[in-house]
Amino acid sequence: MAEVTAPGVRFGHRQHIHLAFLAARRYGADRTPEVMCDWIRQVAAAHGMPERYHATMTIAWARIVAGHVSADPSIGDFAAFADAYPPLLDKNLLARHYRPATLSSADARAGWVAPDLAAI
């Protein structure tokens, strides 16, 4: 995590995707959601904002990124991965899969809620 969450570096959407990429490469697609949930909780707590953790968003992004990593395991560098899959850098991508009300719900924040528009 240190290579993505360096002190003074903004932790935005790109960094979330970078962490998911690292998790998928290191732990495989099956473990990526679990690892990402742990990592993002740590990051949120370290930034003094544990309430910002959102389980459904974390798991959804972890699954999406892990699917791309599994489909193209030859890409070992995050910059090359980001160049190969620019839609992943669009933080609004989940809007294709979820209604806004679904993602903003307390249930979605606390745990996994399946997509209600299109499968991931």
N, C-alpha and C positions, 0 to 999 in steps of 0.2 A: 504493500500500500504506500510505502514511503515515496516511491517514485512518482506517484500521482497526487499525493496529499501533502506535498512539501509546505512548510510554514510560509505564510504570506502569499500562497498561490490560491486564487479563487477556485472554489470547488463547485463547478457548474455542470451542465449536462455533459459536455465533452469528457470531463473527468469521471463522471458516472459510467459512461460508455467504456472508457479506458479501463476502469476497474473491472467491469463485466468481461471485457476482452481478456484481461489477465487471469481472472477466475476461470473462465472457460478453457483457456490454454493450459492452465496449471492443474485444474481439478476435473475437467470434463463437463459436458453439458448437464449431466444428471445432478452434479453437486453445485453447479454455478448458482442457482437461486438461493440455496442455503448459505453458501459462502458470502454472496452479495448481501443478503439480509444482515449477517453478522458485521460485515465491513461497513455498510452504510449506517447501521446503528452506531458503530464506533465513531465514524466521521461526524455524524450529527451530534453525538455527545461531546466530542472533542471541540466542536464549534459552539458548544453551549446551547444547542437547539435540538434536544432529543425528541421534542414534539413534532419536528419536521419529517421524521421517518414515516414513510408511506409503504406499507407492505405490498399492496397490489402493484403499485408502480415499480417497485424494486424487483419483484418477481417477474413481472411482465418484461421489463427491459432485460433482465438476466436471461430469460428464455429466448428472446429475440436475438440478442447478441450471441448467445451460445449456439443457436441454430445456424447463424452465419459462420461462426468459427468452425463448427462441425462440417459444414458444407464446403469450406475452403481452408483446410488445416495447414496449407502450405504458407499462408501469410503469418509470419511470426512477429512482425513489427506493427505496432499500433498505428503509426502514421500511414503505412501502406494499407492497413485494414480500413482506416477511415477514408482514405482516398478511393478504395474499392467499393465501399458501401456508404456513400454520402447521405442517403436517407436516414441512416441511424443517428446522424448528428442533428436531425430535426426533432426537437423536444416535443413537438406536437404530434408525432407519429402515433402515439397511443389513441388519439382521437379517431383513428380509423377502426379501432377495436372496442372502444368504450364510449358510452354517452357521458357527458360531463357530470351529470348527477350521480352516476354510478361511481366514477372516480373520486368525487368529492364526498362520498358517504363515509360515515364512521366505520362501517364494516370493511370498506376497501382500505382504509388507512390502517386498521388493526390486523387484517389478515387477507388471505387470497380471495379475490372475487373474480370469477371467470368473465371473460369478455362478453359483452352483450350486443355487439354490432358485428364483429367478424373474429373468427378464431385467430390465435397467434400461431 
